[in-house]
Structure formats: C-alpha cells, structure tokens
Amino acid sequence: MTQSERMDLEQALAAAATIPLPELPSFLGHLREIEATALARLHAIQDSRATFEPEQLLDVTEAAKRLSVSKDYLYRNWKKLPFAQKYEWGVRFRAEGIDQFIHNGTTLYTAAQNKRGGSR
C-alpha cells in the first residue's frame, strides 16, 4: 500500500467519526462497495489457484527421459521411488512428484536408500 493510499484510508477513518448522521448510510454504502470490490479480487485469485488439474501420470518411457535414467532402472526400482505408483494396468510416475524430486536435488540412489530405510 502506498503512502497516498494510507492517507486516503486515514481520511476515511476520520470522516467516519465526524460525518453528519444523515450522510452516514451513504458513506457506509461507499465503504461496502470498496470492500466488495477488494473481496471479489481476492476470490478471483483464490479461484484461479484452486482450479483442479488432473494429476499427470507418466509412463516408464516419459519418466525415464525426465529423470535421465534407463527404463530398465525404473522397472527394477519403482518400488523405492516416492513418486511411483502401481496400477492394475502398469506402473506410472507422478509428473509433479518427479518435478519436486528434481527441484529438491534428491538423487535416485538417495531416494532408494531412504525408501528402504537404510544405507549400503
């Protein structure tokens, strides 16, 4: 909030304390309009963030490319990876999970060790 905006709010606060009673309903109406406008903007932002996107599942080929490993490695180690999931129709890898994994700088070896609960 800028200094000018703060001054405007301070003037509105002072007006609320001194405005003649007959003008108070109109004053309150203007304040409600300001509040409604601000709330509508907040809700619009929250709604845009909350749009549901279905989880993107990658097959072994796509996951291997993204992780720079072989498909064989993923088939052998999928149980040790926190973003892997077995379905009736095969193993899939959560794209968001892989992205977080890469962003966090976790190595595949570390993930496999943590999932097993120990080190070699």
Backbone as XML, in Angstrom:
<?xml version="1.0"?>
<chain id="A" units="angstrom">
  <residue number="1" name="MET">
    <atom name="N" x="0.850" y="-1.168" z="0.000"/>
    <atom name="CA" x="0.000" y="0.000" z="0.000"/>
    <atom name="C" x="0.899" y="1.235" z="0.000"/>
  </residue>
  <residue number="2" name="THR">
    <atom name="N" x="0.557" y="2.153" z="-0.834"/>
    <atom name="CA" x="1.361" y="3.370" z="-0.954"/>
    <atom name="C" x="1.018" y="4.356" z="0.164"/>
  </residue>
  <residue number="3" name="GLN">
    <atom name="N" x="1.871" y="5.316" z="0.334"/>
    <atom name="CA" x="1.645" y="6.367" z="1.342"/>
    <atom name="C" x="0.357" y="7.132" z="1.038"/>
  </residue>
  <residue number="4" name="SER">
    <atom name="N" x="0.118" y="7.384" z="-0.231"/>
    <atom name="CA" x="-1.087" y="8.098" z="-0.642"/>
    <atom name="C" x="-2.341" y="7.293" z="-0.283"/>
  </residue>
  <residue number="5" name="GLU">
    <atom name="N" x="-2.297" y="5.998" z="-0.507"/>
    <atom name="CA" x="-3.444" y="5.136" z="-0.175"/>
    <atom name="C" x="-3.680" y="5.111" z="1.337"/>
  </residue>
  <residue number="6" name="ARG">
    <atom name="N" x="-2.606" y="5.077" z="2.101"/>
    <atom name="CA" x="-2.741" y="5.107" z="3.561"/>
    <atom name="C" x="-3.405" y="6.417" z="4.020"/>
  </residue>
  <residue number="7" name="MET">
    <atom name="N" x="-2.991" y="7.506" z="3.398"/>
    <atom name="CA" x="-3.571" y="8.807" z="3.764"/>
    <atom name="C" x="-5.057" y="8.835" z="3.429"/>
  </residue>
  <residue number="8" name="ASP">
    <atom name="N" x="-5.428" y="8.249" z="2.276"/>
    <atom name="CA" x="-6.847" y="8.195" z="1.903"/>
    <atom name="C" x="-7.646" y="7.397" z="2.936"/>
  </residue>
  <residue number="9" name="LEU">
    <atom name="N" x="-7.083" y="6.305" z="3.403"/>
    <atom name="CA" x="-7.779" y="5.495" z="4.406"/>
    <atom name="C" x="-7.885" y="6.234" z="5.744"/>
  </residue>
  <residue number="10" name="GLU">
    <atom name="N" x="-6.839" y="6.945" z="6.106"/>
    <atom name="CA" x="-6.883" y="7.732" z="7.351"/>
    <atom name="C" x="-7.949" y="8.825" z="7.260"/>
  </residue>
  <residue number="11" name="GLN">
    <atom name="N" x="-8.084" y="9.427" z="6.080"/>
    <atom name="CA" x="-9.115" y="10.450" z="5.891"/>
    <atom name="C" x="-10.509" y="9.827" z="5.981"/>
  </residue>
  <residue number="12" name="ALA">
    <atom name="N" x="-10.657" y="8.622" z="5.424"/>
    <atom name="CA" x="-11.952" y="7.942" z="5.501"/>
    <atom name="C" x="-12.285" y="7.605" z="6.949"/>
  </residue>
  <residue number="13" name="LEU">
    <atom name="N" x="-11.283" y="7.171" z="7.704"/>
    <atom name="CA" x="-11.496" y="6.865" z="9.116"/>
    <atom name="C" x="-11.911" y="8.123" z="9.886"/>
  </residue>
  <residue number="14" name="ALA">
    <atom name="N" x="-11.244" y="9.222" z="9.614"/>
    <atom name="CA" x="-11.589" y="10.488" z="10.266"/>
    <atom name="C" x="-13.000" y="10.915" z="9.872"/>
  </residue>
  <residue number="15" name="ALA">
    <atom name="N" x="-13.361" y="10.713" z="8.619"/>
    <atom name="CA" x="-14.699" y="11.073" z="8.154"/>
    <atom name="C" x="-15.754" y="10.235" z="8.854"/>
  </residue>
  <residue number="16" name="ALA">
    <atom name="N" x="-15.455" y="8.948" z="9.091"/>
    <atom name="CA" x="-16.412" y="8.073" z="9.765"/>
    <atom name="C" x="-16.748" y="8.587" z="11.160"/>
  </residue>
  <residue number="17" name="ALA">
    <atom name="N" x="-15.785" y="9.219" z="11.793"/>
    <atom name="CA" x="-16.005" y="9.731" z="13.149"/>
    <atom name="C" x="-16.707" y="11.082" z="13.165"/>
  </residue>
  <residue number="18" name="THR">
    <atom name="N" x="-16.673" y="11.813" z="12.043"/>
    <atom name="CA" x="-17.189" y="13.191" z="12.066"/>
    <atom name="C" x="-18.326" y="13.462" z="11.094"/>
  </residue>
  <residue number="19" name="ILE">
    <atom name="N" x="-18.599" y="12.568" z="10.182"/>
    <atom name="CA" x="-19.615" y="12.808" z="9.150"/>
    <atom name="C" x="-20.990" y="12.967" z="9.809"/>
  </residue>
  <residue number="20" name="PRO">
    <atom name="N" x="-21.818" y="13.880" z="9.325"/>
    <atom name="CA" x="-23.170" y="14.051" z="9.884"/>
    <atom name="C" x="-23.989" y="12.760" z="9.755"/>
  </residue>
  <residue number="21" name="LEU">
    <atom name="N" x="-24.782" y="12.498" z="10.749"/>
    <atom name="CA" x="-25.559" y="11.256" z="10.789"/>
    <atom name="C" x="-26.396" y="11.013" z="9.531"/>
  </residue>
  <residue number="22" name="PRO">
    <atom name="N" x="-27.065" y="12.006" z="8.967"/>
    <atom name="CA" x="-27.864" y="11.729" z="7.770"/>
    <atom name="C" x="-27.018" y="11.230" z="6.580"/>
  </residue>
  <residue number="23" name="GLU">
    <atom name="N" x="-25.738" y="11.576" z="6.541"/>
    <atom name="CA" x="-24.864" y="11.158" z="5.430"/>
    <atom name="C" x="-24.190" y="9.812" z="5.686"/>
  </residue>
  <residue number="24" name="LEU">
    <atom name="N" x="-24.327" y="9.289" z="6.896"/>
    <atom name="CA" x="-23.656" y="8.055" z="7.271"/>
    <atom name="C" x="-24.076" y="6.836" z="6.433"/>
  </residue>
  <residue number="25" name="PRO">
    <atom name="N" x="-25.368" y="6.632" z="6.141"/>
    <atom name="CA" x="-25.729" y="5.474" z="5.312"/>
    <atom name="C" x="-25.064" y="5.479" z="3.935"/>
  </residue>
  <residue number="26" name="SER">
    <atom name="N" x="-24.997" y="6.658" z="3.307"/>
    <atom name="CA" x="-24.344" y="6.758" z="2.006"/>
    <atom name="C" x="-22.855" y="6.454" z="2.137"/>
  </residue>
  <residue number="27" name="PHE">
    <atom name="N" x="-22.236" y="6.981" z="3.190"/>
    <atom name="CA" x="-20.819" y="6.737" z="3.454"/>
    <atom name="C" x="-20.562" y="5.238" z="3.623"/>
  </residue>
  <residue number="28" name="LEU">
    <atom name="N" x="-21.405" y="4.586" z="4.406"/>
    <atom name="CA" x="-21.255" y="3.144" z="4.620"/>
    <atom name="C" x="-21.439" y="2.363" z="3.319"/>
  </residue>
  <residue number="29" name="GLY">
    <atom name="N" x="-22.344" y="2.839" z="2.473"/>
    <atom name="CA" x="-22.541" y="2.193" z="1.172"/>
    <atom name="C" x="-21.281" y="2.234" z="0.324"/>
  </residue>
  <residue number="30" name="HIS">
    <atom name="N" x="-20.606" y="3.383" z="0.340"/>
    <atom name="CA" x="-19.349" y="3.503" z="-0.414"/>
    <atom name="C" x="-18.275" y="2.575" z="0.159"/>
  </residue>
  <residue number="31" name="LEU">
    <atom name="N" x="-18.221" y="2.486" z="1.482"/>
    <atom name="CA" x="-17.251" y="1.573" z="2.107"/>
    <atom name="C" x="-17.537" y="0.119" z="1.735"/>
  </residue>
  <residue number="32" name="ARG">
    <atom name="N" x="-18.803" y="-0.248" z="1.711"/>
    <atom name="CA" x="-19.187" y="-1.618" z="1.328"/>
    <atom name="C" x="-18.810" y="-1.906" z="-0.132"/>
  </residue>
  <residue number="33" name="GLU">
    <atom name="N" x="-18.975" y="-0.916" z="-0.972"/>
    <atom name="CA" x="-18.598" y="-1.085" z="-2.380"/>
    <atom name="C" x="-17.094" y="-1.336" z="-2.499"/>
  </residue>
  <residue number="34" name="ILE">
    <atom name="N" x="-16.307" y="-0.591" z="-1.741"/>
    <atom name="CA" x="-14.851" y="-0.783" z="-1.744"/>
    <atom name="C" x="-14.518" y="-2.191" z="-1.234"/>
  </residue>
  <residue number="35" name="GLU">
    <atom name="N" x="-15.160" y="-2.580" z="-0.141"/>
    <atom name="CA" x="-14.912" y="-3.904" z="0.435"/>
    <atom name="C" x="-15.289" y="-5.014" z="-0.548"/>
  </residue>
  <residue number="36" name="ALA">
    <atom name="N" x="-16.457" y="-4.878" z="-1.180"/>
    <atom name="CA" x="-16.916" y="-5.902" z="-2.128"/>
    <atom name="C" x="-15.963" y="-6.036" z="-3.313"/>
  </residue>
  <residue number="37" name="THR">
    <atom name="N" x="-15.466" y="-4.914" z="-3.796"/>
    <atom name="CA" x="-14.518" y="-4.939" z="-4.913"/>
    <atom name="C" x="-13.236" y="-5.657" z="-4.526"/>
  </residue>
  <residue number="38" name="ALA">
    <atom name="N" x="-12.714" y="-5.333" z="-3.343"/>
    <atom name="CA" x="-11.475" y="-5.976" z="-2.872"/>
    <atom name="C" x="-11.679" y="-7.474" z="-2.652"/>
  </residue>
  <residue number="39" name="LEU">
    <atom name="N" x="-12.804" y="-7.853" z="-2.042"/>
    <atom name="CA" x="-13.086" y="-9.269" z="-1.805"/>
    <atom name="C" x="-13.256" y="-10.041" z="-3.108"/>
  </residue>
  <residue number="40" name="ALA">
    <atom name="N" x="-13.901" y="-9.421" z="-4.086"/>
    <atom name="CA" x="-14.072" y="-10.076" z="-5.385"/>
    <atom name="C" x="-12.717" y="-10.362" z="-6.027"/>
  </residue>
  <residue number="41" name="ARG">
    <atom name="N" x="-11.790" y="-9.422" z="-5.904"/>
    <atom name="CA" x="-10.441" y="-9.646" z="-6.440"/>
    <atom name="C" x="-9.743" y="-10.790" z="-5.720"/>
  </residue>
  <residue number="42" name="LEU">
    <atom name="N" x="-9.866" y="-10.830" z="-4.387"/>
    <atom name="CA" x="-9.248" y="-11.916" z="-3.626"/>
    <atom name="C" x="-9.817" y="-13.274" z="-4.016"/>
  </residue>
  <residue number="43" name="HIS">
    <atom name="N" x="-11.142" y="-13.344" z="-4.140"/>
    <atom name="CA" x="-11.775" y="-14.609" z="-4.512"/>
    <atom name="C" x="-11.379" y="-15.036" z="-5.913"/>
  </residue>
  <residue number="44" name="ALA">
    <atom name="N" x="-11.248" y="-14.090" z="-6.811"/>
    <atom name="CA" x="-10.848" y="-14.412" z="-8.181"/>
    <atom name="C" x="-9.452" y="-15.017" z="-8.194"/>
  </residue>
  <residue number="45" name="ILE">
    <atom name="N" x="-8.552" y="-14.483" z="-7.386"/>
    <atom name="CA" x="-7.189" y="-15.012" z="-7.309"/>
    <atom name="C" x="-7.216" y="-16.408" z="-6.711"/>
  </residue>
  <residue number="46" name="GLN">
    <atom name="N" x="-7.952" y="-16.599" z="-5.628"/>
    <atom name="CA" x="-8.026" y="-17.904" z="-4.981"/>
    <atom name="C" x="-8.661" y="-18.937" z="-5.907"/>
  </residue>
  <residue number="47" name="ASP">
    <atom name="N" x="-9.711" y="-18.544" z="-6.621"/>
    <atom name="CA" x="-10.363" y="-19.469" z="-7.539"/>
    <atom name="C" x="-9.437" y="-19.876" z="-8.671"/>
  </residue>
  <residue number="48" name="SER">
    <atom name="N" x="-8.632" y="-18.939" z="-9.158"/>
    <atom name="CA" x="-7.735" y="-19.270" z="-10.259"/>
    <atom name="C" x="-6.639" y="-20.213" z="-9.788"/>
  </residue>
  <residue number="49" name="ARG">
    <atom name="N" x="-6.233" y="-20.111" z="-8.531"/>
    <atom name="CA" x="-5.218" y="-21.022" z="-7.987"/>
    <atom name="C" x="-5.799" y="-22.394" z="-7.692"/>
  </residue>
  <residue number="50" name="ALA">
    <atom name="N" x="-7.084" y="-22.433" z="-7.401"/>
    <atom name="CA" x="-7.705" y="-23.675" z="-6.978"/>
    <atom name="C" x="-8.292" y="-24.479" z="-8.134"/>
  </residue>
  <residue number="51" name="THR">
    <atom name="N" x="-8.065" y="-24.049" z="-9.362"/>
    <atom name="CA" x="-8.600" y="-24.813" z="-10.475"/>
    <atom name="C" x="-8.009" y="-26.200" z="-10.450"/>
  </residue>
  <residue number="52" name="PHE">
    <atom name="N" x="-8.859" y="-27.177" z="-10.562"/>
    <atom name="CA" x="-8.437" y="-28.567" z="-10.469"/>
    <atom name="C" x="-7.813" y="-29.023" z="-11.774"/>
  </residue>
  <residue number="53" name="GLU">
    <atom name="N" x="-6.623" y="-29.521" z="-11.662"/>
    <atom name="CA" x="-5.962" y="-30.129" z="-12.805"/>
    <atom name="C" x="-5.723" y="-31.582" z="-12.459"/>
  </residue>
  <residue number="54" name="PRO">
    <atom name="N" x="-6.160" y="-32.483" z="-13.313"/>
    <atom name="CA" x="-5.930" y="-33.890" z="-13.007"/>
    <atom name="C" x="-4.432" y="-34.176" z="-12.929"/>
  </residue>
  <residue number="55" name="GLU">
    <atom name="N" x="-4.104" y="-35.095" z="-12.054"/>
    <atom name="CA" x="-2.708" y="-35.455" z="-11.880"/>
    <atom name="C" x="-2.165" y="-36.068" z="-13.163"/>
  </residue>
  <residue number="56" name="GLN">
    <atom name="N" x="-1.016" y="-35.578" z="-13.587"/>
    <atom name="CA" x="-0.415" y="-36.106" z="-14.804"/>
    <atom name="C" x="0.451" y="-37.299" z="-14.434"/>
  </residue>
  <residue number="57" name="LEU">
    <atom name="N" x="0.116" y="-38.440" z="-15.022"/>
    <atom name="CA" x="0.876" y="-39.660" z="-14.794"/>
    <atom name="C" x="1.715" y="-39.960" z="-16.028"/>
  </residue>
  <residue number="58" name="LEU">
    <atom name="N" x="2.981" y="-40.255" z="-15.793"/>
    <atom name="CA" x="3.895" y="-40.554" z="-16.893"/>
    <atom name="C" x="4.137" y="-42.053" z="-16.969"/>
  </residue>
  <residue number="59" name="ASP">
    <atom name="N" x="4.275" y="-42.540" z="-18.190"/>
    <atom name="CA" x="4.664" y="-43.939" z="-18.330"/>
    <atom name="C" x="6.172" y="-44.043" z="-18.132"/>
  </residue>
  <residue number="60" name="VAL">
    <atom name="N" x="6.683" y="-45.267" z="-18.192"/>
    <atom name="CA" x="8.097" y="-45.501" z="-17.909"/>
    <atom name="C" x="8.998" y="-44.758" z="-18.901"/>
  </residue>
  <residue number="61" name="THR">
    <atom name="N" x="8.619" y="-44.720" z="-20.156"/>
    <atom name="CA" x="9.440" y="-44.048" z="-21.162"/>
    <atom name="C" x="9.561" y="-42.554" z="-20.858"/>
  </residue>
  <residue number="62" name="GLU">
    <atom name="N" x="8.422" y="-41.896" z="-20.565"/>
    <atom name="CA" x="8.444" y="-40.464" z="-20.271"/>
    <atom name="C" x="9.200" y="-40.162" z="-18.978"/>
  </residue>
  <residue number="63" name="ALA">
    <atom name="N" x="8.971" y="-40.985" z="-17.952"/>
    <atom name="CA" x="9.652" y="-40.778" z="-16.672"/>
    <atom name="C" x="11.159" y="-40.971" z="-16.820"/>
  </residue>
  <residue number="64" name="ALA">
    <atom name="N" x="11.567" y="-41.979" z="-17.592"/>
    <atom name="CA" x="12.999" y="-42.236" z="-17.798"/>
    <atom name="C" x="13.665" y="-41.046" z="-18.489"/>
  </residue>
  <residue number="65" name="LYS">
    <atom name="N" x="12.995" y="-40.482" z="-19.480"/>
    <atom name="CA" x="13.543" y="-39.299" z="-20.156"/>
    <atom name="C" x="13.702" y="-38.144" z="-19.181"/>
  </residue>
  <residue number="66" name="ARG">
    <atom name="N" x="12.656" y="-37.898" z="-18.383"/>
    <atom name="CA" x="12.672" y="-36.764" z="-17.465"/>
    <atom name="C" x="13.755" y="-36.925" z="-16.396"/>
  </residue>
  <residue number="67" name="LEU">
    <atom name="N" x="14.000" y="-38.169" z="-15.975"/>
    <atom name="CA" x="14.977" y="-38.434" z="-14.922"/>
    <atom name="C" x="16.372" y="-38.759" z="-15.460"/>
  </residue>
  <residue number="68" name="SER">
    <atom name="N" x="16.479" y="-38.880" z="-16.763"/>
    <atom name="CA" x="17.755" y="-39.244" z="-17.410"/>
    <atom name="C" x="18.288" y="-40.579" z="-16.904"/>
  </residue>
  <residue number="69" name="VAL">
    <atom name="N" x="17.397" y="-41.557" z="-16.845"/>
    <atom name="CA" x="17.789" y="-42.925" z="-16.488"/>
    <atom name="C" x="17.167" y="-43.878" z="-17.498"/>
  </residue>
  <residue number="70" name="SER">
    <atom name="N" x="17.568" y="-45.126" z="-17.435"/>
    <atom name="CA" x="17.017" y="-46.113" z="-18.365"/>
    <atom name="C" x="15.648" y="-46.595" z="-17.886"/>
  </residue>
  <residue number="71" name="LYS">
    <atom name="N" x="14.875" y="-47.106" z="-18.826"/>
    <atom name="CA" x="13.581" y="-47.700" z="-18.477"/>
    <atom name="C" x="13.804" y="-48.904" z="-17.576"/>
  </residue>
  <residue number="72" name="ASP">
    <atom name="N" x="14.851" y="-49.671" z="-17.850"/>
    <atom name="CA" x="15.153" y="-50.843" z="-17.023"/>
    <atom name="C" x="15.368" y="-50.452" z="-15.567"/>
  </residue>
  <residue number="73" name="TYR">
    <atom name="N" x="16.095" y="-49.357" z="-15.363"/>
    <atom name="CA" x="16.338" y="-48.889" z="-13.995"/>
    <atom name="C" x="15.010" y="-48.612" z="-13.291"/>
  </residue>
  <residue number="74" name="LEU">
    <atom name="N" x="14.098" y="-47.931" z="-13.964"/>
    <atom name="CA" x="12.812" y="-47.608" z="-13.347"/>
    <atom name="C" x="11.997" y="-48.865" z="-13.073"/>
  </residue>
  <residue number="75" name="TYR">
    <atom name="N" x="12.008" y="-49.817" z="-14.000"/>
    <atom name="CA" x="11.277" y="-51.063" z="-13.761"/>
    <atom name="C" x="11.841" y="-51.800" z="-12.540"/>
  </residue>
  <residue number="76" name="ARG">
    <atom name="N" x="13.169" y="-51.794" z="-12.387"/>
    <atom name="CA" x="13.805" y="-52.504" z="-11.265"/>
    <atom name="C" x="13.595" y="-51.766" z="-9.940"/>
  </residue>
  <residue number="77" name="ASN">
    <atom name="N" x="13.469" y="-50.455" z="-9.966"/>
    <atom name="CA" x="13.487" y="-49.675" z="-8.732"/>
    <atom name="C" x="12.221" y="-48.885" z="-8.428"/>
  </residue>
  <residue number="78" name="TRP">
    <atom name="N" x="11.150" y="-49.079" z="-9.163"/>
    <atom name="CA" x="9.974" y="-48.233" z="-8.988"/>
    <atom name="C" x="9.421" y="-48.279" z="-7.568"/>
  </residue>
  <residue number="79" name="LYS">
    <atom name="N" x="9.544" y="-49.413" z="-6.884"/>
    <atom name="CA" x="9.010" y="-49.527" z="-5.519"/>
    <atom name="C" x="9.748" y="-48.616" z="-4.542"/>
  </residue>
  <residue number="80" name="LYS">
    <atom name="N" x="10.939" y="-48.222" z="-4.884"/>
    <atom name="CA" x="11.769" y="-47.405" z="-3.992"/>
    <atom name="C" x="11.578" y="-45.900" z="-4.229"/>
  </residue>
  <residue number="81" name="LEU">
    <atom name="N" x="10.815" y="-45.549" z="-5.238"/>
    <atom name="CA" x="10.664" y="-44.142" z="-5.614"/>
    <atom name="C" x="9.346" y="-43.582" z="-5.100"/>
  </residue>
  <residue number="82" name="PRO">
    <atom name="N" x="9.384" y="-42.449" z="-4.394"/>
    <atom name="CA" x="8.173" y="-41.910" z="-3.768"/>
    <atom name="C" x="7.115" y="-41.424" z="-4.757"/>
  </residue>
  <residue number="83" name="PHE">
    <atom name="N" x="7.478" y="-41.224" z="-6.000"/>
    <atom name="CA" x="6.524" y="-40.708" z="-6.991"/>
    <atom name="C" x="6.017" y="-41.797" z="-7.924"/>
  </residue>
  <residue number="84" name="ALA">
    <atom name="N" x="6.335" y="-43.049" z="-7.627"/>
    <atom name="CA" x="5.898" y="-44.170" z="-8.470"/>
    <atom name="C" x="4.667" y="-44.827" z="-7.860"/>
  </residue>
  <residue number="85" name="GLN">
    <atom name="N" x="3.797" y="-45.319" z="-8.716"/>
    <atom name="CA" x="2.569" y="-45.960" z="-8.257"/>
    <atom name="C" x="2.227" y="-47.114" z="-9.179"/>
  </residue>
  <residue number="86" name="LYS">
    <atom name="N" x="1.885" y="-48.249" z="-8.608"/>
    <atom name="CA" x="1.487" y="-49.417" z="-9.390"/>
    <atom name="C" x="-0.026" y="-49.423" z="-9.527"/>
  </residue>
  <residue number="87" name="TYR">
    <atom name="N" x="-0.477" y="-49.543" z="-10.732"/>
    <atom name="CA" x="-1.899" y="-49.655" z="-11.022"/>
    <atom name="C" x="-2.136" y="-51.021" z="-11.653"/>
  </residue>
  <residue number="88" name="GLU">
    <atom name="N" x="-3.394" y="-51.404" z="-11.791"/>
    <atom name="CA" x="-3.715" y="-52.687" z="-12.425"/>
    <atom name="C" x="-3.129" y="-52.769" z="-13.828"/>
  </residue>
  <residue number="89" name="TRP">
    <atom name="N" x="-3.041" y="-51.643" z="-14.490"/>
    <atom name="CA" x="-2.610" y="-51.597" z="-15.878"/>
    <atom name="C" x="-1.158" y="-51.212" z="-16.038"/>
  </residue>
  <residue number="90" name="GLY">
    <atom name="N" x="-0.412" y="-51.103" z="-14.941"/>
    <atom name="CA" x="1.014" y="-50.838" z="-15.058"/>
    <atom name="C" x="1.528" y="-49.827" z="-14.057"/>
  </residue>
  <residue number="91" name="VAL">
    <atom name="N" x="2.804" y="-49.579" z="-14.123"/>
    <atom name="CA" x="3.468" y="-48.615" z="-13.242"/>
    <atom name="C" x="3.401" y="-47.241" z="-13.890"/>
  </residue>
  <residue number="92" name="ARG">
    <atom name="N" x="3.074" y="-46.244" z="-13.089"/>
    <atom name="CA" x="3.060" y="-44.871" z="-13.560"/>
    <atom name="C" x="3.809" y="-44.005" z="-12.561"/>
  </residue>
  <residue number="93" name="PHE">
    <atom name="N" x="4.235" y="-42.853" z="-13.047"/>
    <atom name="CA" x="5.041" y="-41.949" z="-12.246"/>
    <atom name="C" x="4.386" y="-40.575" z="-12.257"/>
  </residue>
  <residue number="94" name="ARG">
    <atom name="N" x="4.167" y="-40.011" z="-11.062"/>
    <atom name="CA" x="3.537" y="-38.697" z="-10.953"/>
    <atom name="C" x="4.494" y="-37.632" z="-11.458"/>
  </residue>
  <residue number="95" name="ALA">
    <atom name="N" x="4.079" y="-36.870" z="-12.457"/>
    <atom name="CA" x="4.919" y="-35.823" z="-13.039"/>
    <atom name="C" x="5.282" y="-34.779" z="-11.989"/>
  </residue>
  <residue number="96" name="GLU">
    <atom name="N" x="4.322" y="-34.376" z="-11.173"/>
    <atom name="CA" x="4.586" y="-33.375" z="-10.136"/>
    <atom name="C" x="5.599" y="-33.911" z="-9.126"/>
  </residue>
  <residue number="97" name="GLY">
    <atom name="N" x="5.483" y="-35.191" z="-8.799"/>
    <atom name="CA" x="6.430" y="-35.808" z="-7.870"/>
    <atom name="C" x="7.840" y="-35.824" z="-8.429"/>
  </residue>
  <residue number="98" name="ILE">
    <atom name="N" x="7.971" y="-36.121" z="-9.715"/>
    <atom name="CA" x="9.287" y="-36.104" z="-10.355"/>
    <atom name="C" x="9.845" y="-34.690" z="-10.348"/>
  </residue>
  <residue number="99" name="ASP">
    <atom name="N" x="9.014" y="-33.711" z="-10.670"/>
    <atom name="CA" x="9.468" y="-32.315" z="-10.681"/>
    <atom name="C" x="9.952" y="-31.873" z="-9.295"/>
  </residue>
  <residue number="100" name="GLN">
    <atom name="N" x="9.211" y="-32.233" z="-8.253"/>
    <atom name="CA" x="9.630" y="-31.895" z="-6.888"/>
    <atom name="C" x="10.931" y="-32.611" z="-6.546"/>
  </residue>
  <residue number="101" name="PHE">
    <atom name="N" x="11.031" y="-33.839" z="-6.944"/>
    <atom name="CA" x="12.213" y="-34.660" z="-6.715"/>
    <atom name="C" x="13.440" y="-33.994" z="-7.336"/>
  </residue>
  <residue number="102" name="ILE">
    <atom name="N" x="13.298" y="-33.563" z="-8.576"/>
    <atom name="CA" x="14.401" y="-32.896" z="-9.280"/>
    <atom name="C" x="14.696" y="-31.549" z="-8.628"/>
  </residue>
  <residue number="103" name="HIS">
    <atom name="N" x="13.640" y="-30.795" z="-8.314"/>
    <atom name="CA" x="13.805" y="-29.470" z="-7.696"/>
    <atom name="C" x="14.538" y="-29.573" z="-6.351"/>
  </residue>
  <residue number="104" name="ASN">
    <atom name="N" x="14.228" y="-30.601" z="-5.577"/>
    <atom name="CA" x="14.850" y="-30.786" z="-4.263"/>
    <atom name="C" x="16.280" y="-31.281" z="-4.362"/>
  </residue>
  <residue number="105" name="GLY">
    <atom name="N" x="16.709" y="-31.695" z="-5.550"/>
    <atom name="CA" x="18.076" y="-32.158" z="-5.735"/>
    <atom name="C" x="18.326" y="-33.551" z="-5.188"/>
  </residue>
  <residue number="106" name="THR">
    <atom name="N" x="17.263" y="-34.299" z="-4.961"/>
    <atom name="CA" x="17.415" y="-35.662" z="-4.468"/>
    <atom name="C" x="17.942" y="-36.543" z="-5.589"/>
  </residue>
  <residue number="107" name="THR">
    <atom name="N" x="18.844" y="-37.442" z="-5.254"/>
    <atom name="CA" x="19.349" y="-38.387" z="-6.260"/>
    <atom name="C" x="18.519" y="-39.657" z="-6.184"/>
  </residue>
  <residue number="108" name="LEU">
    <atom name="N" x="18.510" y="-40.406" z="-7.249"/>
    <atom name="CA" x="17.761" y="-41.657" z="-7.255"/>
    <atom name="C" x="18.329" y="-42.622" z="-6.222"/>
  </residue>
  <residue number="109" name="TYR">
    <atom name="N" x="19.637" y="-42.631" z="-6.056"/>
    <atom name="CA" x="20.260" y="-43.514" z="-5.080"/>
    <atom name="C" x="19.793" y="-43.164" z="-3.668"/>
  </residue>
  <residue number="110" name="THR">
    <atom name="N" x="19.763" y="-41.867" z="-3.335"/>
    <atom name="CA" x="19.317" y="-41.425" z="-2.011"/>
    <atom name="C" x="17.859" y="-41.798" z="-1.785"/>
  </residue>
  <residue number="111" name="ALA">
    <atom name="N" x="17.022" y="-41.608" z="-2.800"/>
    <atom name="CA" x="15.602" y="-41.941" z="-2.671"/>
    <atom name="C" x="15.422" y="-43.426" z="-2.412"/>
  </residue>
  <residue number="112" name="ALA">
    <atom name="N" x="16.175" y="-44.251" z="-3.128"/>
    <atom name="CA" x="16.067" y="-45.701" z="-2.956"/>
    <atom name="C" x="16.514" y="-46.104" z="-1.554"/>
  </residue>
  <residue number="113" name="GLN">
    <atom name="N" x="17.557" y="-45.495" z="-1.044"/>
    <atom name="CA" x="18.052" y="-45.802" z="0.280"/>
    <atom name="C" x="17.048" y="-45.376" z="1.348"/>
  </residue>
  <residue number="114" name="ASN">
    <atom name="N" x="16.478" y="-44.182" z="1.190"/>
    <atom name="CA" x="15.504" y="-43.682" z="2.167"/>
    <atom name="C" x="14.258" y="-44.542" z="2.184"/>
  </residue>
  <residue number="115" name="LYS">
    <atom name="N" x="13.806" y="-45.001" z="1.047"/>
    <atom name="CA" x="12.596" y="-45.809" z="0.957"/>
    <atom name="C" x="12.827" y="-47.163" z="1.643"/>
  </residue>
  <residue number="116" name="ARG">
    <atom name="N" x="14.066" y="-47.696" z="1.489"/>
    <atom name="CA" x="14.405" y="-48.970" z="2.102"/>
    <atom name="C" x="14.646" y="-48.816" z="3.596"/>
  </residue>
  <residue number="117" name="GLY">
    <atom name="N" x="15.014" y="-47.614" z="3.990"/>
    <atom name="CA" x="15.249" y="-47.359" z="5.400"/>
    <atom name="C" x="16.667" y="-47.634" z="5.856"/>
  </residue>
  <residue number="118" name="GLY">
    <atom name="N" x="17.617" y="-47.457" z="4.992"/>
    <atom name="CA" x="19.000" y="-47.715" z="5.428"/>
    <atom name="C" x="19.987" y="-47.321" z="4.363"/>
  </residue>
  <residue number="119" name="SER">
    <atom name="N" x="21.227" y="-47.700" z="4.567"/>
    <atom name="CA" x="22.265" y="-47.421" z="3.579"/>
    <atom name="C" x="23.071" y="-48.687" z="3.363"/>
  </residue>
  <residue number="120" name="ARG">
    <atom name="N" x="23.809" y="-48.705" z="2.294"/>
    <atom name="CA" x="24.610" y="-49.891" z="1.972"/>
    <atom name="C" x="25.883" y="-49.903" z="2.742"/>
  </residue>
</chain>
